Each structure stands twice: as C-alpha cells, then as structure tokens.
Amino acid sequence: MNAQASLQINAVKIVGTGLIGTSIGLALAQQGVSITIDDADEKALALAKDLLAPYLKVSGEGRKEYDLVIIATPPASVIGALKSEFVINPKSVFIDVSGVKTNLMQEIETLPVLSQSFVGTHPMAGREISGASSAQADLFNGRAWILTPTSKSSERAIAMTKQLIVALGASSYEMTAKDHDHLMARISHLPQIASTLIASEIQELGAGLELSGQGLRDMTRIAGSDPLLWSEILLENRNEVINTLDQFISRAFALKGAISDSKQDEIRAIFKKGNSGRAKVSGKHGAKPRNYLHLLVVIKDEPGALSRLFTECAQIKANIEDLSIEHSPGQESGLITLAFSPEDGERVEAHLKKQDWKVHRR
C-alpha cells in the first residue's frame, strides 16, 4: 500500500460494517491488504462481504493475528468491542472511528496496556445515507482525519495510524478529545440538528414542497441520517451539544426580537456575521481554510469555450482550486466562478483581461 515505509500494514480486522468500516475495507483491499470484517448484525455483515467479494484473494478470514484492528461500531459499542478484541489480539494496534471522544478516551486511559496500543480517530467523511450500501473506496480522499491519542499511545500505534490515514488519501490532524468534542458539537452536530429540525417542520406541507428551491434541498440533505446513530452521538456529547444549542437558541431569539421590533440594522448585522462565518468555511472538504480570490468570468455558449479558458490558466501555470458554473439553456453567455490562491488569482485576472476575457472579482 502507498503509505508503507518502515512500517508494514499487511493484515487488518474491521469490526463494524457500516459506511465507514466497509469503505475502509474496500480501500485497503484494493491496495492488497488482507481484510477480515465482523459485525453483530448478520445482514449488514453479509452485504459487506458481498461488496468485498472481488478481493477474496486477499481476505484475511481465519487469520489470528492483525497489524491493526479498527473498531467501526456506533459510539455506545466501541469500548465493549475494544476490550473484546484486545483479549483476542493483544499485539495489534487499535483505533476507533467514532464521532465523540471524551468519555471513550477517559475510559481507555484507565486501561494502561490497551491505552498504549490505542489511538482515537475520527474521519471527517460520510454520507447522508449510512450503512454498507453507501460505502465507497474513495470516501476519504482529500478529507481530514482527526487523531486523539491517549497519554500512553505508543510511537508505533501513532505511526501506524498515520500510515493508514495516508493510505486512505486523507490528512491527519491531532487534538485532544475535549477539543474534538467541543469542535464537533459546533461544526458537525449543530448542522445535523438544524437540518433535522428544518426537515421536521416541512414534512406536512404536501404539494407545496414541489415549489422548494435548491436552498431547502441543501439545508435538508443530511436530514436523512441514521436516527439511532445520531441519538447515540448527541447523548454521548450531551454537555457540548447543550452548550452549543443554548448559544444557537439565544441568537435565534435575538433575530426573532429584531424582526418583531422591525430593527433592520440588527437583522443586517446578524446576516453580516453569517456572511463572515460562511467565508471562513474551507472551499474543499477537510482542507485547511484558505483565502481564495474568486474571479467571475463571462463565457460564450459555444463549443470549446471552457477548454480555452482552462488552457489560458494552464499557460501561466495557475492552479484552479474550485469552480462553479451558472448557465441556463438557450442563454448565449454563462458565468463561471474560479477560485485561486490570491497570488494566482492576480496573475490570472491580468492575463485574461489582456486576452479580452470579461473578468470580474466577486
């Protein structure tokens, strides 16, 4: 596998065949790693095994020793699975992939031998539909993967965990369990709650929903998430979630008051804060925040127009970080928004204007 240097990950056991566990299995099996999968849910296990069937030649079924054991169960089952697997595989390195860390890490710290072989992790990747049926081998490409080592995690355990993350195409970020849960309550758990509540409010609208635009679809995309999994996550991180909700509700009441009292300046100030917050969100999932320069380029609706634009950027070796296109059928011109680093953006703007392209800054 492409992360192997001084360490070798040849055999991996995955306990839990949901979206994350099965996706890891697919990605590693494609790289020739011997995979064993297990799940208390026989139906889920059967589906995952069928998905991995093309790689049976590298399957580790029946193997008794593993370099790495990955616990990919729901949060409430992680500690039990870890203890059971550690008895069977005492020489392995262990990681979990759950979205809540503080309580788990505190319990692991009370188990000195296991805590040396264990590293808490959380891949910042997923889909609104859970389960093996949604698994993808490239699920982690370009994503962030958080590490929360114990105070006793060995160099071997940390190195092997980072090697796994590189092999799956992700980037590792290390933090404490407390910082992880504080952050997740705000960037993961709150969006899930908001999406779920919005979707709950519109369920009885009936035919009126046919008039909804892309905004509603965007806001409710993750409302299809697994209720059982999310009930466990929210309860496991209850203190941080409650604090986050208290602050969110306070700001919702402030907006309600401003609307009620017709205070347009206060409403605008709230929206400006929202604009500022949105601008800080990375354009690429899991990537470190970057200050992009966005150029709006008007293009003609004709064959080769996009190709010529991309060629112009390539000629001056400018990397397009992100893009979006606005165009309606029958319209003679369209608008493409290109995101660049500030340095590349300056060069592209000057170059395109010399070539008579219609360029504007956002």
Sequence and secondary structure as in RCSB ss.txt:
>XXXX:A:sequence
MNAQASLQINAVKIVGTGLIGTSIGLALAQQGVSITIDDADEKALALAKDLLAPYLKVSGEGRKEYDLVIIATPP
ASVIGALKSEFVINPKSVFIDVSGVKTNLMQEIETLPVLSQSFVGTHPMAGREISGASSAQADLFNGRAWILTPT
SKSSERAIAMTKQLIVALGASSYEMTAKDHDHLMARISHLPQIASTLIASEIQELGAGLELSGQGLRDMTRIAGS
DPLLWSEILLENRNEVINTLDQFISRAFALKGAISDSKQDEIRAIFKKGNSGRAKVSGKHGAKPRNYLHLLVVIK
DEPGALSRLFTECAQIKANIEDLSIEHSPGQESGLITLAFSPEDGERVEAHLKKQDWKVHRR
>XXXX:A:secstr
 TT SSS   EEEEE  SHHHHHHHHHHHHTT EEEEE S HHHHHHHHHHTGGGGGGB TT    SEEEE S G
GGHHHHHHHHHHH TTSEEEE  S  HHHHHHHHT HHHHHHEEEEEES   SS SGGG  TTTTTT EEEEEE 
TT  HHHHHHHHHHHHHTT EEEE  HHHHHHHHIIIIIHHHHHHHHHHHHHTT GGGGGG  HHHHHHHGGGGS
 HHHHHHHHHHTHHHHHHHHHHHHHHHHHHHHHHHTT HHHHHHHHHHHHHHHHTS SSTTS     EEEEEEEE
SSTTHHHHHHHHHHHTT    EEEEE  TT SEEEEEEEE HHHHHHHHHHHHHTT EEEE 
